[in-house]
């Protein structure tokens, strides 16, 4: 099994973005990776057409949890539009580098949850 790169390893051990953002959220998306059992819920707080804050809840491999936390760290400030999934992927790779082949599914999981978060969250 491939070891997580140091920055993702640090995010995996941090609880900084675990759970909904402080102050609530207005977007929520979920993604599952059936082959390995990863489950990710992504929470987004938006204002004036931009992502203001993000949080997550995940169950699965360290790569999925570390990648979700790292993605939450770089989502802030991105435009909340149809290009958001591609913009996140681009910014993530710019900051953390291209995921290793063994961890690529984790970024895909986050992008899928982000795509599902395009509608208002229930109960937010």
Secondary structure, 3 states (H helix, E strand, C coil): CCCCCHHHHHHHHCCCCECCCCCCCCEEEEEEECCCCEEEEEEEEEECCEEEEEEEEEECCHHHHHHHHHHHHHHCCCECCCCHHHHHHHHHHHHHCCCCHHHHHHHHHHHHHHHHCCCECCCC
